Amino acid sequence: MKYVGDYVQKETIKNHIFHNKKDKFESFVLDIMGQMIEDFYYGYSLEFDLLLKEYFKFIPKFKVKKRTLESLNIDFHFLYGSSMTEQEINKFFDDFVSSLVNRIAVFILEEGFMQRLSEAVLRCDYSIYEEEVNSVLLYWAPKRVDVISEEYRFWEDD
């Protein structure tokens, strides 16, 4: 899954929400990822099929913490308050955050769960263990966050 917003949307996100700072964007993505991992009760005693069922119920209900969003939202309102209605600003920002959450959710599914399933099959034990998932996510997170930041046109800090 890749962010499919148009050029103007990407430039608005890059320049006016994150002030062209790749590290600020990546920190925001990692904060959301950390919250998702923390908020989702993996229920590691569950077998893989039950774990996935719970995960797919969790994602649509997940909400990014308000304090994570506030500073970005305030800057964006200040810059675009006169040219966009409050409703347009909120919709644009909600769409952006939703696309990030979905992108992160796919990453957790691909790297955290699916890779662990193949190992669980080899050991004939379909339980997924927390330490396995966390170690894999810690390894892959920086690489995936870098890919996501490039999709939003962050090449490097300017």
C-alpha positions as CSV (number, residue, x, y, z in Angstrom):
1,M,0.0,0.0,0.0
2,K,1.4,3.3,-1.0
3,Y,0.3,6.9,-0.4
4,V,-1.5,8.0,-3.5
5,G,-2.2,11.7,-2.7
6,D,-1.5,14.2,-5.5
7,Y,1.5,16.4,-5.8
8,V,-0.1,19.4,-4.1
9,Q,-1.2,17.3,-1.1
10,K,2.3,15.9,-0.7
11,E,3.9,19.3,-0.9
12,T,1.4,20.7,1.6
13,I,2.1,17.9,4.0
14,K,5.8,18.2,3.5
15,N,6.2,22.0,3.6
16,H,3.3,23.2,5.8
17,I,2.7,20.5,8.3
18,F,6.3,19.3,8.8
19,H,8.2,22.4,7.6
20,N,10.3,20.3,5.2
21,K,11.9,18.4,8.1
22,K,12.3,14.7,7.3
23,D,13.3,13.9,10.9
24,K,10.1,15.6,12.2
25,F,8.0,13.5,9.8
26,E,9.7,10.3,10.7
27,S,9.4,11.0,14.4
28,F,5.7,11.5,13.9
29,V,5.4,8.1,12.0
30,L,7.4,6.3,14.7
31,D,5.2,7.9,17.5
32,I,2.1,6.5,15.7
33,M,3.7,3.1,15.2
34,G,4.8,3.0,18.9
35,Q,1.3,3.8,20.0
36,M,-0.2,1.2,17.8
37,I,2.1,-1.5,19.1
38,E,1.5,-0.4,22.7
39,D,-2.3,-0.1,22.3
40,F,-2.9,-3.4,20.6
41,Y,-3.2,-6.2,23.0
42,Y,-1.6,-9.0,21.0
43,G,-3.0,-11.8,23.2
44,Y,0.1,-13.9,22.5
45,S,-1.6,-16.9,23.9
46,L,-3.9,-16.7,20.9
47,E,-3.2,-18.7,17.9
48,F,-2.4,-16.9,14.7
49,D,-5.9,-16.9,13.1
50,L,-7.4,-15.4,16.3
51,L,-4.6,-12.9,16.5
52,L,-5.3,-11.6,13.0
53,K,-9.0,-11.4,13.7
54,E,-8.3,-9.2,16.7
55,Y,-5.8,-7.1,14.8
56,F,-8.3,-6.5,12.0
57,K,-10.9,-5.4,14.6
58,F,-8.3,-3.1,16.3
59,I,-7.2,-1.1,13.2
60,P,-10.5,0.7,12.3
61,K,-11.0,1.7,16.0
62,F,-7.4,3.0,16.5
63,K,-7.1,6.7,17.1
64,V,-3.8,8.6,17.3
65,K,-3.4,10.3,20.6
66,K,-4.5,14.0,20.6
67,R,-1.1,15.2,22.0
68,T,0.7,13.6,19.0
69,L,-1.5,15.5,16.6
70,E,-1.9,18.9,18.3
71,S,1.3,20.6,17.4
72,L,1.1,19.7,13.8
73,N,-2.5,20.6,13.5
74,I,-2.0,24.0,15.1
75,D,0.7,25.0,12.6
76,F,-1.5,23.8,9.7
77,H,-4.5,25.7,10.9
78,F,-2.5,28.9,11.2
79,L,-1.1,28.6,7.7
80,Y,-4.3,27.5,5.9
81,G,-7.0,28.9,8.1
82,S,-7.9,31.7,5.8
83,S,-7.9,29.7,2.5
84,M,-9.7,26.6,3.7
85,T,-12.7,26.1,5.8
86,E,-12.3,24.3,9.2
87,Q,-14.1,21.3,7.8
88,E,-11.8,21.1,4.8
89,I,-8.7,21.4,7.0
90,N,-10.0,18.6,9.3
91,K,-10.9,16.3,6.4
92,F,-7.5,16.9,4.8
93,F,-5.6,16.2,8.0
94,D,-7.8,13.2,8.9
95,D,-7.2,11.7,5.5
96,F,-3.5,12.2,5.9
97,V,-3.4,10.6,9.3
98,S,-5.6,7.7,8.2
99,S,-3.3,6.9,5.3
100,L,-0.3,6.8,7.7
101,V,-2.2,4.6,10.1
102,N,-3.1,2.2,7.4
103,R,0.4,2.2,6.0
104,I,1.8,1.4,9.4
105,A,-0.8,-1.3,10.0
106,V,0.2,-3.0,6.8
107,F,3.9,-2.9,7.9
108,I,3.1,-4.5,11.3
109,L,1.1,-7.2,9.5
110,E,3.7,-7.9,6.9
111,E,6.8,-7.8,9.0
112,G,5.5,-8.5,12.5
113,F,2.9,-11.1,12.0
114,M,3.4,-12.8,8.6
115,Q,7.1,-13.4,9.1
116,R,6.5,-14.8,12.6
117,L,3.9,-17.2,11.1
118,S,6.4,-18.8,8.8
119,E,8.7,-19.4,11.9
120,A,5.7,-20.7,13.9
121,V,4.9,-23.2,11.1
122,L,8.5,-24.5,11.2
123,R,8.3,-25.2,14.9
124,C,4.8,-26.6,14.6
125,D,3.5,-24.0,17.1
126,Y,1.1,-21.4,15.8
127,S,1.4,-19.1,18.7
128,I,3.0,-15.7,18.0
129,Y,5.3,-14.5,20.7
130,E,5.6,-10.8,21.7
131,E,9.4,-10.8,21.8
132,E,9.6,-12.2,18.3
133,V,7.3,-9.6,16.9
134,N,8.9,-6.7,18.7
135,S,12.5,-7.6,17.7
136,V,11.4,-7.8,14.0
137,L,9.5,-4.5,14.2
138,L,12.5,-2.8,15.8
139,Y,14.7,-4.1,13.0
140,W,12.4,-3.1,10.1
141,A,10.8,0.1,11.4
142,P,13.6,2.5,10.4
143,K,13.7,1.0,6.9
144,R,10.0,1.2,6.4
145,V,9.7,4.7,7.9
146,D,12.3,5.8,5.3
147,V,10.2,4.4,2.5
148,I,7.1,6.1,3.8
149,S,8.9,9.4,4.1
150,E,10.1,9.2,0.5
151,E,6.5,8.6,-0.6
152,Y,5.7,12.0,1.0
153,R,8.6,13.5,-1.0
154,F,11.1,13.8,2.0
155,W,14.5,13.1,0.4
156,E,16.5,14.6,3.2
157,D,16.4,17.4,5.7
158,D,16.6,20.7,3.9
